[in-house]
Amino acid sequence: MPIFSLKENWSGKIIQLMNLFYLIAFLSIFFSLLVIFSKNPVYSVLYLIITFFTLTIHYILLNAQFLAIVNFIVYMGAIMVLFLFVLMLLNLNEDSEPMKSNLIKIAGVVAGLCLLVTLIGSFRALADSDPVILKKPEIGLVKNLGKVLFNEFLLPFEVSSVLLLSAMVGAVLLAKKEPKKI
Amino acid sequence: MESITNSIQGVPLNHYILFSAILFSIGVMGVLIRRNAIVIFMSVELMLNAVNLLLTAFSVHHGDSSGQVFVFFVMALAAAEVAVGLAIIVMIYRNTHSIDINVLNRLKW
């Protein structure tokens, strides 16, 4: 009898946590809609940070711990700070926000929904999906990803460092004030 | 940690595809309806993240870690892209005193 109740408790927990995926998915969609519909660009950046946080929770649910940490540090930490910094540097707010006319807005929303319907329609033609099963739960851990990264993907890893260096040089060169022409 | 990873055992893969498709479409919508260049840029980031999540879900589903390495490279690329793109936006603002993309129609025709 205790075993049975334990089992029931376990499955109940699974259902409860399965709902966690849908809750987090709903939150991501809700905040990403707020990103594109809020008038003030600073609010857009803040909502985008919350969206990325919910995506980090998705990565944790998939047991991709390395990606969760990288998403947390790189996206929420570095990229969003960069966005916020540029927004505040340019002193943008609601008054200076250019808005499209309503007709173009409605056309854009309709076009986006058409894309969504097309995508969903094409995905429905696929076979019935299996539930996501963690076949090897350890593949997302830092240890295993590091081994893969430094064995099979060593060359792309090094090339990406050159890419980051060139991007840094390009950003400095672009943002520098042009010297006065003689 | 075990109880957390148990949680997605019952979620079908189709729901991940659906969720990523919705996020991607929201990003496309954001590109289409906004005129602020920075918000358009943020919508592009949203699209990149939707694809990242789907790659991770497939990688976990197939038990192959290559997908997660690809996501890592996409993130590195996105960081480089953001740095250069924001520098371009700052330069545009310095020259035109606006980041309205409708001002930037000199390359049209």
Contacts between the chains, C-beta under 8 A, distances in Angstrom:
chain1	res1	chain2	res2	distance
A	13	B	3	6.6
A	13	B	6	7.6
A	14	B	6	5.9
A	14	B	7	6.9
A	14	B	9	6.6
A	14	B	10	6.2
A	15	B	10	7.5
A	17	B	3	7.0
A	17	B	4	7.3
A	17	B	6	6.6
A	17	B	7	3.1
A	18	B	7	6.1
A	18	B	8	7.5
A	18	B	9	7.8
A	18	B	10	4.6
A	18	B	11	6.1
A	20	B	7	5.5
A	21	B	7	6.5
A	21	B	8	5.9
A	21	B	11	5.0
A	21	B	15	7.6
A	22	B	15	7.9
A	25	B	15	7.7
A	25	B	19	4.9
A	28	B	19	7.6
A	28	B	23	6.6
A	29	B	19	7.6
A	29	B	22	5.7
A	29	B	23	6.8
A	29	B	26	7.0
A	32	B	23	6.0
A	32	B	26	4.8
A	32	B	27	7.6
A	32	B	46	5.7
A	33	B	26	6.1
A	35	B	26	7.9
A	35	B	30	6.8
A	35	B	39	7.8
A	35	B	42	6.4
A	35	B	43	7.5
A	35	B	46	6.8
A	36	B	26	6.3
A	36	B	27	8.0
A	36	B	29	6.0
A	36	B	30	3.5
A	36	B	33	6.8
A	36	B	34	6.5
A	36	B	39	7.2
A	36	B	43	6.1
A	41	B	36	5.7
A	41	B	38	5.9
A	41	B	39	5.6
A	44	B	39	5.4
A	44	B	42	6.1
A	45	B	42	6.9
A	48	B	42	5.3
A	48	B	45	7.1
A	48	B	46	7.2
A	51	B	46	7.0
A	51	B	49	7.8
A	52	B	49	6.7
A	55	B	49	5.5
A	55	B	52	7.8
A	55	B	53	6.0
A	58	B	53	5.8
A	58	B	56	8.0
A	59	B	53	7.6
A	59	B	56	6.3
A	60	B	4	6.6
A	61	B	4	6.5
A	61	B	5	7.5
A	61	B	7	5.8
A	61	B	8	5.2
A	62	B	8	6.3
A	62	B	56	5.6
A	62	B	57	6.3
A	62	B	60	4.8
A	63	B	1	7.8
A	63	B	4	7.7
A	63	B	5	4.5
A	63	B	60	6.9
A	64	B	56	5.1
A	64	B	59	7.7
A	64	B	60	6.7
A	64	B	68	5.7
A	66	B	68	7.1
A	66	B	72	7.7
A	67	B	52	7.8
A	67	B	56	6.0
A	67	B	68	5.8
A	67	B	71	5.7
A	67	B	72	7.0
A	70	B	72	6.5
A	70	B	75	5.9
A	71	B	52	7.8
A	71	B	75	7.1
A	74	B	75	5.5
A	74	B	79	6.0
A	75	B	45	7.8
A	75	B	49	7.4
A	75	B	75	7.2
A	75	B	78	7.8
A	78	B	79	6.6
A	79	B	45	7.1
A	79	B	78	7.0
A	79	B	79	6.3
A	79	B	82	5.1
A	82	B	82	6.0
A	82	B	83	7.2
A	82	B	86	6.0
A	83	B	38	6.6
A	83	B	41	7.7
A	83	B	42	6.6
A	83	B	82	7.6
A	83	B	86	7.3
A	86	B	38	6.7
A	86	B	86	5.0
A	86	B	89	6.7
A	86	B	90	6.3
A	87	B	38	6.2
A	89	B	90	7.3
A	90	B	90	7.3
A	90	B	93	5.3
A	90	B	99	6.8
A	92	B	36	7.4
A	92	B	38	7.4
A	92	B	99	7.2
A	96	B	98	7.9
A	97	B	36	6.1
A	98	B	35	4.2
A	98	B	36	6.2
A	98	B	98	7.5
A	98	B	100	4.0
A	98	B	102	7.1
A	99	B	35	6.8
A	100	B	33	6.1
A	100	B	34	7.3
A	100	B	35	5.4
A	104	B	33	7.1
A	105	B	33	4.8
A	107	B	32	7.7
A	108	B	29	6.0
A	108	B	32	3.3
A	108	B	33	3.8
A	109	B	29	5.9
A	109	B	32	7.8
A	109	B	33	6.5
A	111	B	28	7.6
A	111	B	29	7.7
A	111	B	32	5.9
A	112	B	25	5.0
A	112	B	26	7.2
A	112	B	28	5.0
A	112	B	29	3.3
A	112	B	32	6.3
A	113	B	25	7.2
A	113	B	29	7.9
A	115	B	25	5.2
A	115	B	28	5.7
A	116	B	21	6.2
A	116	B	22	6.5
A	116	B	25	3.9
A	119	B	21	4.3
A	119	B	24	7.5
A	119	B	25	7.0
A	120	B	18	6.6
A	120	B	21	6.1
A	123	B	14	6.8
A	123	B	17	5.3
A	123	B	18	7.0
A	123	B	21	6.8
A	126	B	14	7.6
A	128	B	14	7.8
A	129	B	12	4.4
A	129	B	13	4.1
A	129	B	14	3.8
A	129	B	15	7.8
A	129	B	17	7.7
A	130	B	12	7.0
A	130	B	13	6.2
A	130	B	61	7.7
A	131	B	9	6.2
A	131	B	10	5.5
A	131	B	11	6.3
A	131	B	12	5.4
A	131	B	13	7.3
A	132	B	8	5.2
A	132	B	9	7.2
A	132	B	11	5.5
A	132	B	12	7.2
A	132	B	13	5.5
A	132	B	16	6.8
A	132	B	57	6.5
A	132	B	60	6.5
A	132	B	61	5.2
A	133	B	9	6.2
A	133	B	61	7.2
A	134	B	5	5.7
A	134	B	8	7.6
A	134	B	9	7.3
A	134	B	60	6.2
A	135	B	61	7.8
A	135	B	62	7.5
A	135	B	63	3.5
A	136	B	63	4.5
A	137	B	5	5.8
A	139	B	59	7.3
A	139	B	60	7.3
A	139	B	63	6.5
A	139	B	64	7.5
A	139	B	65	4.2
A	139	B	68	7.0
A	140	B	56	7.9
A	140	B	60	6.9
A	140	B	65	7.4
A	140	B	68	6.0
A	144	B	65	6.1
A	145	B	65	6.1
A	145	B	68	6.0
A	145	B	69	6.7
A	145	B	72	7.5
A	148	B	65	5.0
A	148	B	66	7.2
A	148	B	69	5.8
A	149	B	69	5.8
A	149	B	72	7.2
A	152	B	66	7.6
A	152	B	69	7.9
A	153	B	69	5.3
A	153	B	73	7.9
A	156	B	73	6.3
A	160	B	73	5.9
A	160	B	76	4.8
A	160	B	77	7.4
A	163	B	76	7.2
A	163	B	77	7.0
A	163	B	80	5.6
A	164	B	76	6.4
A	164	B	79	7.0
A	164	B	80	5.5
A	166	B	80	7.8
A	167	B	79	7.7
A	167	B	80	3.4
A	167	B	81	7.5
A	167	B	83	5.1
A	167	B	84	5.4
A	168	B	83	6.6
A	170	B	83	7.8
A	170	B	84	5.2
A	170	B	87	7.2
A	171	B	83	4.3
A	171	B	84	5.4
A	171	B	86	7.5
A	171	B	87	4.1
A	172	B	87	7.7
A	174	B	84	6.9
A	174	B	87	3.8
A	174	B	88	5.8
A	174	B	90	7.7
A	174	B	91	5.5
A	175	B	87	4.2
A	175	B	90	5.2
A	175	B	91	6.4
A	177	B	94	7.9
